[in-house]
Amino acid sequence: MTTFLLGKASLLPRIGLGSISTSSISKAISGGSHQRARQFTSPPLSVLPTSVLLRSLLISIISSKPYLLHPSLYVLSYLARPERSWLLNVDRNPILHWILNRTFYAQFCAGENRREVQALGRQMKYMGVSGILLTYAKETVFDSRDGTEQGMGTAAHEESNFTKCPSIEAWRVGTLETVSMLGEGDQIALKLTGAGPLVTKHFAAGKLPPQQMIDALDDICRACERQNARVVVDAESQHYQKGIARTTIELMRKYNRDGYALVFNTYQAYLKRTPERVAQHLALASKEGWTLGLKLVRGAYMATDERSLIHDTKAETDAAYNYIVQRVLQLDKNLVAGSEPFPSVNLLLATHNKHSALEALRLHRERVAAGLPTVPVQFAQLQGMSDDVTFSLLQAKDGDGEPPKVLKCTTWGTLGECMAYLLRRALENRDAVSRTKDEYLALRKELLRRLRFI
């Protein structure tokens, strides 16, 4: 491995690290992991390859300029609709596929096959990221505005026509293939609605899915156990979320023991009832003696979820997010519903808010240094977004020179299967104007820094 990385020394000027000598790289590598390999101080974005930096800058320019973003959103929304003509089918029209594949898809998605996904995983680890949080792109999105649902890449089959639902089986096979793509340090995120209409019908009624789906989830969890990879069940449209949460709790009861969470449930801080639901699930984990896997996000379905369920302002969402983070890191009994003691918790903080991330890391390390109890914590950001947050976290090493565990969340699948995901990323950028402007300024600053050395 040392020989391989030394052979890459010629690439360093291209990614902004040209001043680092080969001997210093060799010395760093001898110290251990990829994360230890960078003991020097440099701008957080200096680790990005130039091609990625330029593409990120292009996307951030579009995202931060309303007169460019709004037409782009319209086009993506139209292309994400099912039953498109050949001319507007992103998988069948080669020109359209080529354009999107090299811009939005390359920015936010891992790839269309095993080779591309694993190449991205290697690139992320080379840059110091702990691993990727990989999702199979199939999902169903419910639009509360018109009561319709769209299943991207999900075939619709009626239950009565088959002994076993082929949509569930196709999802099981695709998800197990996803597990087989994971490398060391990687984890998997599940979109349960990707299993098709039979499953979403149960979820919409607040029920557990059919036994075939439960068996598929057991297959996936056991496969991840063998690979030492965690399973993160994503939050989805609120129309389905009650059933998804019930299913995830059943999995956590079964697999989360002895202080280790194999399975994580996702909580969206932009929902008004999220602190209450977290409190209920903490009490349930405490009472029944299992470990709660708690992934906290701000939320990504604002465009399609019922607006009355969501906080009125971003400030309220930020306050809810930070409140939950602080209370969990402090093992605050006041967060737990009823009279149960604080349970075992593993925490995954998925956030693009730099202040939230660094404050959580500071609080966690303060408690560890003071000998106070806290919970294990990881961080995550989406691929193609908030790289400044990711690499700022990785530069924040502890007293032993170790960075926190930081993941990059990404999705794989055909371009058509990923269109709903790409549309959400664009909508998220529209709804986070200040963050996209900050990202644009950080990327431009890094590009100008590199140009000064040409």
Number of C-alpha atoms within 10 A of each C-alpha: 7 13 9 8 14 16 11 11 15 11 13 17 16 15 17 23 16 14 8 13 12 17 10 14 17 15 12 19 20 12 11 10 15 15 24 18 19 19 14 10 7 12 15 18 21 22 21 22 17 17 11 14 21 15 17 26 20 16 21 24 20 21 29 22 14 13 10 12 20 16 12 16 19 12 12 19 17 14 19 24 16 13 9 12 11 10 12 16 19 24 17 13 13 11 12 14 17 13 12 16 19 11 14 22 24 17 19 21 28 25 22 18 13 17 11 13 23 17 12 17 25 16 15 19 21 16 18 24 25 26 23 32 27 28 24 25 30 30 24 24 23 21 18 16 11 8 9 10 15 16 21 23 24 21 15 14 15 11 12 8 8 9 7 12 22 17 22 25 16 16 25 21 14 17 27 19 14 24 24 13 17 23 17 14 19 22 25 27 25 22 20 28 27 26 30 26 23 19 24 27 15 17 24 18 14 18 18 21 21 13 9 15 23 15 12 18 21 15 15 21 23 14 15 21 14 8 17 16 22 21 25 25 24 23 25 25 22 21 22 24 19 20 22 30 23 16 22 23 20 13 21 20 18 14 19 23 15 10 17 17 24 25 29 27 25 23 24 23 24 26 22 17 15 18 18 13 14 21 18 16 19 28 23 21 24 20 14 10 16 23 26 30 29 23 24 25 21 20 19 19 22 17 14 19 20 15 14 9 13 21 17 13 9 14 11 16 20 16 14 21 23 18 14 19 21 16 15 24 21 17 20 14 18 14 19 26 18 13 11 15 17 21 24 23 26 24 20 24 23 22 21 22 14 16 12 18 21 15 14 19 19 14 16 20 17 13 15 13 10 8 9 12 11 21 18 14 19 17 23 28 23 21 21 22 22 23 23 19 22 26 21 18 22 21 22 15 15 12 9 7 13 15 20 20 19 25 28 25 24 26 28 23 22 20 25 22 23 24 26 24 24 23 21 19 20 20 20 18 21 20 16 14 15 12 20 23 17 15 23 22 16 18 24 19 14 20 18 10 14 17 10 7 9 6
